[in-house]
Amino acid sequence: MALKYSIEAAKRPEGSKANALRRENRIPATMYGHNGAESIQLTVDQKTAELLIRDAGRGGTIELNVPELKIKTGAKIQEVQTHPWKGHLYHVSFFAAKG
């Protein structure tokens, strides 16, 4: 069964700063549960992530695609962090489906 919502992510470059990524309209993200306790640091497009969270909702199930790492998996939007009063998206956490 194909999931209704999907997002493409890229591996986060080593040593990259979160604020520098945000200035480039990229949001830091983390995927948990893909390989046991190991987490993978990613970035997603800001506009796409905002639309995804608006449509799928926090806790929604999506398809997460990371072409660079050859990962395509179902994932739950685990946590969404936003700026306290501006509401700008700051960070997204995904939890990969077992399988």
Buried (B, 14 or more C-beta within 10 A) or exposed (E): EEBEBBBBBBBBEEEBEBEEBBEEEBBBBBBBBBEEEEBBBBBBBBEBBBEBBEEBEEEBBBBBBBEEBEBEBBBBBBBBEBEEEEEEBBBBBBBBBEE
